[in-house]
Amino acid sequence: MDNYIVSARKYRPITFDSVVGQQSLTNTLKNAIRTNHLAHAYLFCGPRGVGKTTCARIFAKTINCLTPTESHDACNECESCRAFNEQRSFNIHELDAASNNSVENIRDIIKEVMIPPQIGKYSVYIIDEVHMLSTGAFNALLKTLEEPPSYAIFILATTEKHKVPPTILSRCQVYDFQRITISDIISHLQFVAKSEGLTADEQALAVVAKYADGGMRDALSIFDQLVAYSGKEVTYQKTIEVLNILDSDYYFRITDAAFNAQYTEVLTLFDAVLQKGFEAGTFVNGLESHLRDVLVAKDKQTLPLLDTAESVKEQYIKQAQTIDAVWLFNALDLLNQCLQQYRSNTNKRLTVEINLLKLCRLNEPKTEYTLPKVGNQPAGTAQPVRPTTPVTPKQPTKTVNNTIPQVIPSINRVQPVATTPTASTAVPATPQSSPFTADQFNDAWIGLHRLFPREGRLISILNNAHPTLRSETEVSITVNNPWQKEEYERFSNKITESLRQTLHNNRISISVIIDDSQKSQTAYTSDEKIKRMTEQYTQLQTFKDTLGLIVE
């Protein structure tokens, strides 16, 4: 039985034209060979499996060919080409820097550089994973890399360009290899399947290409694994079984059900996903990517951003025609918040289910919320419904206790502050000074939580701030201590600006009041702590005075 050769080696490109997905780069190298503008050092950098080492070998073989073709490719017939094909060429030297990264290894190369080639024009030194060299090895290479003999050419390859010292980069021509597109990978896999006498579903190859993440070597390795599992016919179902990928049909069905508010269908499908062994977080990530693909499928200009098989594109386009773009925007934002909650919450499944139910309600009218009841109301007291009729400014009226009547119903149960009446005139409403109702202010205040999702202390202050409308544009909030006031003032500009934009009124101002009656009994400063201790233990004051202790 013949020895089996994996596809990544069997179908490795042998000419520049057969390199997949790097056309501009290979054309540059061919033109350099054609015009004899060869540099003494090159740096090939890019992700794994995109052809860096392959291009280095093709380049070394081509420049040493004794009888190149009219297209300036290697002839594969001269002694130099035969020696290269049979892996016995003395003109091409390869070093794996991942395991040979010491100064001694570089010194061996420096000694070899002094020997001219016996067959061909150039001695080519290919150093793979060059970023793994030690600092001493890089320093030893510098001088030779800058001024090598006329017949010596260095080709350095790396997946981590940022780890290569600038002194090395400045001595090389840098070529950046790009990730191979999904369509290019699919085309090459179809060529391999046809050459091997196999039948492969395009949708299956699209899954392989996406899973390979732009690397042709990874794609060919996965393809070999599928062939070993499924035999002569590679299908979509067998592909998702081998790679343990959730069938995209689930995402299409859940999206349709959520858009049509079919929450029972959504929860049932989500349970089926979990029963198949997939994690809830993986499902949310996949659903978020699916909604993104549906969004880009809504317009012909963004359709090229959809990297998948042509048969699947039609399915995305069909679903995009039935779903509103605004719903997709809100759904993506909701799923993004879900992923943030998912990392911190312990009940992962419930977190996802709650957000899936919110998806089902995105098309419903916005629910009106009110601030939680505050003050000294008895437990169980219902929050009264607030009027929604816009309020117009009124002339102040004289009262017995010289107080200004409430122009807008109070946000809470705190009584209005007594002030001296002043004359006022009605200000006409403009886009920058629009009147608003108490309910509208409630919604705007609650909406502030979205601006500070990670500021737990500030959110606690906002929940207990006791906001009160003093007039049509003046608002006061009550905090318990100076530290809460200082924490609020860190974000006061952003809070005020948000309220002004939301309520279309740039005259809104907010003042902060410290309510001593609600002051916590906790001692914060050193003086407060020592005072509390001396009140409890009278001997402590005597001890402090006797020793002359100072509180710091």
C-alpha positions as CSV (number, residue, x, y, z in Angstrom):
1,M,0.0,0.0,0.0
2,D,1.3,3.4,-1.0
3,N,2.3,5.8,1.8
4,Y,-0.4,8.3,2.5
5,I,0.5,12.0,2.1
6,V,-1.7,14.6,3.8
7,S,-3.3,17.2,1.5
8,A,-1.3,20.1,3.0
9,R,1.9,18.5,1.7
10,K,0.5,16.8,-1.4
11,Y,-1.1,20.0,-2.8
12,R,1.6,22.4,-1.6
13,P,2.1,25.1,-4.3
14,I,5.2,24.7,-6.4
15,T,4.9,28.0,-8.4
16,F,3.9,31.5,-7.6
17,D,0.7,31.2,-9.7
18,S,-0.5,28.2,-7.6
19,V,-0.2,30.2,-4.3
20,V,-3.7,30.9,-3.0
21,G,-4.9,34.3,-1.8
22,Q,-1.6,36.2,-2.1
23,Q,-1.7,37.4,-5.7
24,S,-0.3,41.0,-5.1
25,L,2.6,39.7,-3.1
26,T,3.6,36.9,-5.5
27,N,3.4,39.3,-8.4
28,T,5.8,41.6,-6.6
29,L,8.3,38.8,-6.1
30,K,8.0,37.6,-9.7
31,N,8.6,41.1,-11.0
32,A,11.7,41.4,-8.7
33,I,13.0,38.2,-10.2
34,R,12.2,39.3,-13.8
35,T,14.0,42.7,-13.4
36,N,16.8,41.2,-11.2
37,H,16.0,43.6,-8.3
38,L,16.7,41.1,-5.5
39,A,17.2,42.3,-2.0
40,H,19.7,40.7,0.3
41,A,17.1,40.2,3.1
42,Y,13.3,39.6,3.2
43,L,10.9,39.3,6.1
44,F,7.7,37.3,5.4
45,C,5.2,37.9,8.2
46,G,1.5,36.9,8.7
47,P,-0.9,34.4,10.3
48,R,-0.1,30.7,10.3
49,G,-0.9,28.6,7.2
50,V,-1.0,31.4,4.6
51,G,2.1,30.5,2.6
52,K,5.1,32.3,4.1
53,T,7.5,29.3,4.0
54,T,6.0,28.0,0.8
55,C,6.7,31.4,-1.0
56,A,10.2,31.4,0.5
57,R,11.0,28.0,-1.0
58,I,9.5,28.9,-4.4
59,F,11.5,32.1,-4.4
60,A,14.7,30.3,-3.6
61,K,14.1,27.6,-6.2
62,T,13.2,30.2,-8.9
63,I,16.2,32.4,-8.5
64,N,18.5,29.4,-8.7
65,C,16.9,27.9,-11.8
66,L,19.5,27.6,-14.6
67,T,16.9,27.7,-17.4
68,P,13.8,29.7,-16.3
69,T,10.7,29.8,-18.4
70,E,9.4,32.8,-20.3
71,S,7.1,33.6,-17.4
72,H,10.2,33.5,-15.1
73,D,9.1,30.4,-13.3
74,A,11.4,27.5,-12.4
75,C,11.8,24.9,-15.2
76,N,11.8,21.8,-12.9
77,E,14.3,20.2,-15.3
78,C,17.7,21.7,-14.7
79,E,20.1,20.2,-12.1
80,S,19.3,22.9,-9.5
81,C,15.5,22.3,-9.8
82,R,15.9,18.6,-9.6
83,A,18.1,18.9,-6.6
84,F,15.5,21.1,-4.9
85,N,12.6,18.7,-5.8
86,E,14.6,15.8,-4.4
87,Q,15.4,17.7,-1.2
88,R,19.2,17.5,-1.8
89,S,20.0,21.0,-2.8
90,F,23.0,22.6,-1.1
91,N,21.9,26.1,-2.2
92,I,18.9,26.3,0.2
93,H,19.4,26.2,3.9
94,E,16.4,26.1,6.4
95,L,16.6,26.8,10.1
96,D,13.7,26.4,12.6
97,A,14.4,29.2,15.0
98,A,11.8,27.8,17.4
99,S,14.2,25.0,18.4
100,N,17.5,26.5,17.2
101,N,17.6,29.9,18.7
102,S,21.0,30.3,20.3
103,V,24.0,32.3,19.3
104,E,25.8,29.2,18.3
105,N,23.2,28.3,15.7
106,I,23.5,31.7,14.1
107,R,27.3,31.5,14.2
108,D,27.1,28.2,12.2
109,I,25.0,30.1,9.6
110,I,27.6,32.9,9.5
111,K,30.3,30.3,8.7
112,E,28.3,28.7,6.0
113,V,27.6,32.1,4.3
114,M,31.3,32.3,3.5
115,I,31.0,29.3,1.2
116,P,29.7,30.2,-2.3
117,P,27.1,28.0,-4.1
118,Q,28.3,25.2,-6.3
119,I,25.2,25.0,-8.5
120,G,23.1,28.1,-9.2
121,K,23.7,31.7,-8.4
122,Y,22.5,32.2,-4.8
123,S,22.7,30.6,-1.4
124,V,19.3,31.2,0.3
125,Y,18.9,31.0,4.1
126,I,15.3,30.5,5.3
127,I,14.9,31.1,9.0
128,D,11.4,30.1,10.1
129,E,9.7,31.5,13.3
130,V,12.6,34.1,13.5
131,H,10.9,35.9,16.4
132,M,12.0,33.0,18.6
133,L,15.7,33.8,18.3
134,S,17.3,35.0,21.5
135,T,18.6,38.6,21.9
136,G,22.2,37.4,21.5
137,A,21.3,35.5,18.3
138,F,19.7,38.6,16.8
139,N,22.8,40.6,17.6
140,A,25.0,38.0,16.1
141,L,23.0,38.1,12.9
142,L,22.9,41.9,12.5
143,K,26.2,42.5,10.7
144,T,25.9,39.5,8.3
145,L,22.2,40.4,7.6
146,E,23.2,44.0,6.7
147,E,26.2,43.2,4.4
148,P,26.1,39.6,3.3
149,P,28.1,38.3,0.3
150,S,26.6,39.1,-3.1
151,Y,25.4,35.5,-3.5
152,A,23.7,35.2,-0.1
153,I,20.0,36.0,0.5
154,F,18.2,35.8,3.8
155,I,14.4,35.1,4.0
156,L,13.0,35.4,7.6
157,A,9.5,34.2,8.3
158,T,7.4,34.9,11.4
159,T,3.9,34.9,12.7
160,E,4.7,37.7,15.3
161,K,6.2,40.6,13.6
162,H,6.0,42.8,16.7
163,K,8.6,40.6,18.4
164,V,11.2,41.1,15.8
165,P,13.7,43.9,16.9
166,P,13.6,47.1,14.9
167,T,17.3,46.7,14.0
168,I,16.3,43.5,12.1
169,L,13.3,45.0,10.4
170,S,15.3,48.0,9.1
171,R,17.6,45.6,7.2
172,C,14.8,43.6,5.5
173,Q,12.1,44.1,2.8
174,V,8.9,43.4,4.7
175,Y,6.1,41.4,3.1
176,D,2.8,41.1,5.0
177,F,0.8,38.0,4.1
178,Q,-3.0,38.3,4.5
179,R,-5.5,35.8,5.8
180,I,-7.0,33.8,2.9
181,T,-10.6,34.6,2.2
182,I,-13.4,32.1,2.6
183,S,-14.2,32.1,-1.1
184,D,-10.5,31.3,-2.0
185,I,-10.4,28.5,0.5
186,I,-13.6,27.0,-0.9
187,S,-12.3,27.1,-4.4
188,H,-9.0,25.4,-3.5
189,L,-10.8,22.7,-1.5
190,Q,-13.1,22.0,-4.4
191,F,-10.0,21.6,-6.6
192,V,-8.5,19.2,-4.0
193,A,-11.8,17.2,-3.8
194,K,-12.0,16.9,-7.6
195,S,-8.4,15.8,-7.8
196,E,-9.0,13.1,-5.3
197,G,-12.3,11.9,-6.9
198,L,-14.4,13.1,-4.0
199,T,-17.8,14.9,-3.8
200,A,-18.0,17.8,-1.4
201,D,-21.0,19.9,-0.5
202,E,-20.3,23.6,-0.9
203,Q,-22.0,24.5,2.3
204,A,-19.8,21.9,4.1
205,L,-16.7,23.5,2.5
206,A,-17.9,26.9,3.7
207,V,-18.0,25.6,7.2
208,V,-14.5,24.3,6.9
209,A,-13.2,27.6,5.5
210,K,-14.8,29.6,8.2
211,Y,-13.5,27.2,10.9
212,A,-9.9,27.5,9.5
213,D,-9.9,31.2,10.2
214,G,-8.0,32.2,7.1
215,G,-5.3,29.5,7.1
216,M,-5.1,27.1,4.2
217,R,-3.1,24.5,6.0
218,D,-5.7,24.3,8.7
219,A,-8.4,24.0,6.1
220,L,-6.7,21.1,4.4
221,S,-6.1,19.4,7.7
222,I,-9.8,19.6,8.6
223,F,-10.7,18.4,5.1
224,D,-8.6,15.3,5.5
225,Q,-10.3,14.7,8.8
226,L,-13.7,14.9,7.2
227,V,-12.7,12.5,4.4
228,A,-11.5,10.0,7.0
229,Y,-14.9,10.2,8.7
230,S,-17.3,10.4,5.8
231,G,-15.4,8.6,3.0
232,K,-15.9,9.7,-0.6
233,E,-18.8,12.1,0.1
234,V,-18.4,15.2,2.4
235,T,-21.8,16.5,3.5
236,Y,-22.8,19.4,5.6
237,Q,-24.4,17.3,8.4
238,K,-21.2,15.1,8.7
239,T,-19.1,18.3,8.8
240,I,-20.9,19.9,11.7
241,E,-20.9,16.5,13.5
242,V,-17.1,16.2,13.2
243,L,-16.4,19.8,14.1
244,N,-19.1,20.0,16.8
245,I,-20.7,23.1,15.3
246,L,-24.3,24.0,15.8
247,D,-26.5,23.8,12.8
248,S,-27.1,27.2,11.3
249,D,-30.8,26.3,10.9
250,Y,-31.3,26.8,14.6
251,Y,-30.2,30.5,14.3
252,F,-32.6,31.1,11.3
253,R,-35.5,29.5,13.2
254,I,-34.8,31.3,16.5
255,T,-34.4,34.7,14.7
256,D,-37.8,34.2,12.9
257,A,-39.5,33.2,16.2
258,A,-38.1,36.0,18.2
259,F,-39.0,38.6,15.6
260,N,-42.6,37.3,15.6
261,A,-42.7,37.2,19.5
262,Q,-43.1,33.4,19.6
263,Y,-41.3,33.1,23.0
264,T,-42.4,29.5,23.6
265,E,-40.7,28.5,20.3
266,V,-37.6,30.4,21.2
267,L,-37.2,28.8,24.6
268,T,-37.9,25.3,23.1
269,L,-35.2,25.7,20.5
270,F,-32.7,27.1,23.0
271,D,-33.4,24.0,25.2
272,A,-32.8,21.7,22.2
273,V,-29.4,23.5,21.6
274,L,-28.4,22.8,25.3
275,Q,-29.5,19.2,25.0
276,K,-27.1,18.8,22.1
277,G,-24.2,19.7,24.5
278,F,-23.5,23.2,23.4
279,E,-22.8,25.9,26.0
280,A,-25.2,28.8,26.3
281,G,-22.4,31.4,25.8
282,T,-21.3,29.7,22.5
283,F,-24.9,29.8,21.4
284,V,-25.2,33.6,22.1
285,N,-22.0,34.3,20.3
286,G,-23.3,32.3,17.3
287,L,-26.7,34.1,17.3
288,E,-25.0,37.5,17.5
289,S,-22.8,36.6,14.4
290,H,-25.9,35.3,12.6
291,L,-27.8,38.6,13.2
292,R,-24.8,40.5,12.0
293,D,-24.9,38.4,8.8
294,V,-28.6,39.0,8.4
295,L,-28.0,42.8,8.8
296,V,-25.3,42.9,6.1
297,A,-27.5,40.9,3.8
298,K,-30.2,43.6,3.8
299,D,-28.3,45.8,1.3
300,K,-26.5,45.0,-1.9
301,Q,-23.6,47.3,-0.9
302,T,-22.9,45.3,2.3
303,L,-23.6,41.9,0.8
304,P,-19.9,41.3,-0.1
305,L,-19.2,41.4,3.6
306,L,-21.1,38.1,4.0
307,D,-18.5,35.4,3.7
308,T,-20.3,32.1,3.1
309,A,-21.4,29.7,0.4
310,E,-23.7,31.1,-2.4
311,S,-26.5,28.7,-1.4
312,V,-26.4,30.0,2.1
313,K,-26.3,33.6,1.0
314,E,-29.8,33.2,-0.6
315,Q,-31.1,32.0,2.8
316,Y,-29.7,35.1,4.5
317,I,-31.1,37.4,1.9
318,K,-34.5,35.8,2.2
319,Q,-34.6,36.3,6.0
320,A,-33.2,39.8,5.7
321,Q,-36.2,40.8,3.6
322,T,-38.7,39.9,6.4
323,I,-36.9,41.4,9.4
324,D,-36.7,45.1,10.2
325,A,-33.3,46.7,10.4
326,V,-34.2,48.6,13.6
327,W,-35.1,45.3,15.3
328,L,-31.7,43.9,14.2
329,F,-29.8,46.9,15.7
330,N,-31.7,46.5,19.0
331,A,-31.2,42.8,19.0
332,L,-27.4,43.0,18.5
333,D,-27.2,45.6,21.3
334,L,-29.2,43.3,23.6
335,L,-27.1,40.2,22.8
336,N,-23.9,42.2,23.5
337,Q,-25.3,43.2,26.9
338,C,-26.2,39.5,27.4
339,L,-22.6,38.4,26.9
340,Q,-21.4,40.9,29.5
341,Q,-24.0,39.7,32.0
342,Y,-23.2,36.0,31.1
343,R,-19.6,36.3,32.3
344,S,-20.5,37.5,35.8
345,N,-23.8,35.7,36.5
346,T,-23.8,32.3,38.1
347,N,-27.1,31.1,36.5
348,K,-26.0,31.1,32.9
349,R,-29.1,29.5,31.4
350,L,-31.5,31.9,33.1
351,T,-29.4,34.9,32.0
352,V,-29.7,33.8,28.3
353,E,-33.4,32.9,28.6
354,I,-34.2,36.3,30.0
355,N,-32.5,38.1,27.2
356,L,-34.1,35.8,24.6
357,L,-37.5,36.8,26.1
358,K,-36.4,40.4,25.7
359,L,-35.7,39.7,22.0
360,C,-39.3,38.6,21.7
361,R,-40.5,41.9,23.1
362,L,-38.4,44.3,21.0
363,N,-41.4,44.9,18.6
364,E,-43.7,45.8,21.5
365,P,-44.4,49.5,22.5
366,K,-41.9,50.9,25.0
367,T,-43.0,50.3,28.6
368,E,-43.3,53.4,30.8
369,Y,-41.3,53.1,34.0
370,T,-41.4,55.3,37.2
371,L,-38.8,55.9,39.8
372,P,-39.0,53.6,42.9
373,K,-40.9,55.0,45.8
374,V,-38.7,56.8,48.3
375,G,-39.1,58.8,51.5
376,N,-41.0,57.7,54.6
377,Q,-43.9,56.0,52.9
378,P,-45.4,53.0,54.7
379,A,-44.5,49.6,53.3
380,G,-46.9,48.5,50.5
381,T,-47.9,52.1,49.6
382,A,-48.6,52.1,45.9
383,Q,-46.8,54.7,43.7
384,P,-49.4,57.0,42.2
385,V,-49.7,57.4,38.5
386,R,-48.1,60.6,37.3
387,P,-49.8,63.0,34.9
388,T,-48.4,63.0,31.4
389,T,-49.8,66.4,30.3
390,P,-47.0,68.9,29.4
391,V,-46.6,71.6,32.1
392,T,-46.4,75.2,31.2
393,P,-44.6,77.8,33.4
394,K,-46.9,79.7,35.7
395,Q,-46.7,83.0,37.6
396,P,-45.7,82.4,41.3
397,T,-48.6,82.9,43.8
398,K,-48.2,84.3,47.3
399,T,-48.8,81.8,50.0
400,V,-48.9,82.1,53.8
401,N,-45.5,80.4,54.3
402,N,-43.8,82.1,51.3
403,T,-43.3,78.9,49.3
404,I,-43.4,78.4,45.5
405,P,-46.1,75.9,44.5
406,Q,-44.9,72.8,42.7
407,V,-44.9,73.5,39.0
408,I,-44.2,69.8,38.1
409,P,-45.4,66.9,40.3
410,S,-42.5,65.8,42.6
411,I,-40.5,62.8,41.6
412,N,-40.6,61.6,45.2
413,R,-42.2,62.4,48.5
414,V,-39.6,65.0,49.7
415,Q,-41.4,68.4,50.5
416,P,-40.5,71.5,48.4
417,V,-37.8,73.8,49.8
418,A,-39.1,77.1,51.1
419,T,-37.8,80.0,49.1
420,T,-38.5,83.7,48.6
421,P,-40.9,84.2,45.6
422,T,-39.5,86.0,42.6
423,A,-41.1,87.3,39.5
424,S,-40.9,85.1,36.5
425,T,-42.3,85.2,33.0
426,A,-43.3,82.3,30.8
427,V,-40.5,81.2,28.5
428,P,-41.7,79.9,25.1
429,A,-40.8,76.3,24.4
430,T,-37.9,75.9,21.9
431,P,-36.0,72.8,20.7
432,Q,-33.4,73.6,23.4
433,S,-35.9,74.4,26.1
434,S,-38.8,72.0,25.7
435,P,-41.2,71.4,28.6
436,F,-41.4,67.8,30.0
437,T,-43.6,65.8,32.3
438,A,-42.6,64.0,35.5
439,D,-43.0,60.7,33.7
440,Q,-40.6,61.8,31.0
441,F,-38.0,62.9,33.6
442,N,-38.5,59.5,35.4
443,D,-37.6,57.6,32.2
444,A,-34.6,59.9,31.5
445,W,-33.3,59.4,35.1
446,I,-33.7,55.6,34.9
447,G,-31.9,55.6,31.6
448,L,-28.8,57.0,33.2
449,H,-27.9,53.5,34.3
450,R,-27.0,52.5,30.8
451,L,-24.2,55.2,30.7
452,F,-22.4,53.6,33.6
453,P,-22.8,49.8,33.5
454,R,-19.6,49.2,35.5
455,E,-19.9,52.0,38.1
456,G,-21.7,50.1,40.9
457,R,-21.3,52.9,43.5
458,L,-22.7,55.5,41.2
459,I,-25.7,53.4,40.2
460,S,-26.4,52.9,43.9
461,I,-26.3,56.6,44.4
462,L,-28.7,57.2,41.5
463,N,-31.1,54.6,42.8
464,N,-31.3,56.4,46.2
465,A,-30.7,60.0,45.1
466,H,-34.2,61.3,45.9
467,P,-34.5,63.6,42.9
468,T,-36.9,66.5,43.3
469,L,-38.0,69.1,40.7
470,R,-37.7,72.5,42.3
471,S,-39.0,74.3,39.2
472,E,-39.4,73.5,35.5
473,T,-35.6,73.2,35.0
474,E,-34.1,73.0,38.5
475,V,-33.5,69.5,40.0
476,S,-32.0,68.7,43.4
477,I,-30.8,65.3,44.6
478,T,-30.2,64.1,48.1
479,V,-27.2,62.0,49.2
480,N,-26.3,60.6,52.6
481,N,-22.7,61.8,53.0
482,P,-19.9,63.9,51.4
483,W,-18.3,60.8,49.9
484,Q,-21.5,60.1,47.9
485,K,-21.5,63.7,46.8
486,E,-17.9,63.5,45.6
487,E,-18.6,60.2,43.7
488,Y,-21.6,61.8,42.0
489,E,-19.7,64.9,41.0
490,R,-17.1,62.8,39.2
491,F,-19.8,62.1,36.6
492,S,-22.1,65.1,37.0
493,N,-21.3,66.7,33.7
494,K,-22.0,63.6,31.8
495,I,-25.3,63.0,33.7
496,T,-26.5,66.6,33.2
497,E,-25.6,66.5,29.5
498,S,-27.5,63.2,29.0
499,L,-30.6,64.5,30.7
500,R,-30.5,67.7,28.6
501,Q,-30.2,65.7,25.4
502,T,-32.9,63.2,26.3
503,L,-35.4,65.9,27.4
504,H,-34.4,68.5,24.8
505,N,-33.9,71.1,27.4
506,N,-30.4,72.6,27.9
507,R,-31.5,74.7,30.9
508,I,-31.7,71.7,33.3
509,S,-29.4,72.1,36.3
510,I,-28.8,69.7,39.2
511,S,-27.8,70.5,42.7
512,V,-26.6,68.0,45.4
513,I,-27.9,68.2,49.0
514,I,-26.4,66.2,51.9
515,D,-29.2,64.9,54.1
516,D,-27.8,64.7,57.7
517,S,-30.9,63.0,58.9
518,Q,-30.1,60.0,56.7
519,K,-26.4,60.0,57.6
520,S,-25.0,56.5,58.2
521,Q,-23.8,55.6,61.6
522,T,-20.6,54.1,60.1
523,A,-17.4,55.9,61.1
524,Y,-15.3,56.7,58.0
525,T,-12.4,59.0,59.1
526,S,-9.8,58.3,61.8
527,D,-11.2,61.1,64.0
528,E,-14.7,59.6,63.8
529,K,-13.4,56.1,64.6
530,I,-11.4,57.2,67.7
531,K,-14.3,59.3,68.9
532,R,-16.7,56.3,68.6
533,M,-14.2,54.1,70.5
534,T,-13.6,56.7,73.3
535,E,-17.4,57.0,73.8
536,Q,-17.6,53.3,74.2
537,Y,-14.4,52.8,76.3
538,T,-13.8,55.8,78.5
539,Q,-10.4,54.5,79.6
540,L,-9.1,54.8,76.1
541,Q,-9.2,58.7,76.3
542,T,-7.1,58.6,79.5
543,F,-4.7,56.2,77.9
544,K,-4.4,58.4,74.8
545,D,-3.8,61.6,76.9
546,T,-1.3,59.9,79.1
547,L,0.9,58.7,76.3
548,G,0.3,61.7,74.1
549,L,-0.9,59.7,71.2
550,I,-1.8,61.4,67.9
551,V,-4.4,60.0,65.5
552,E,-3.2,59.8,61.9
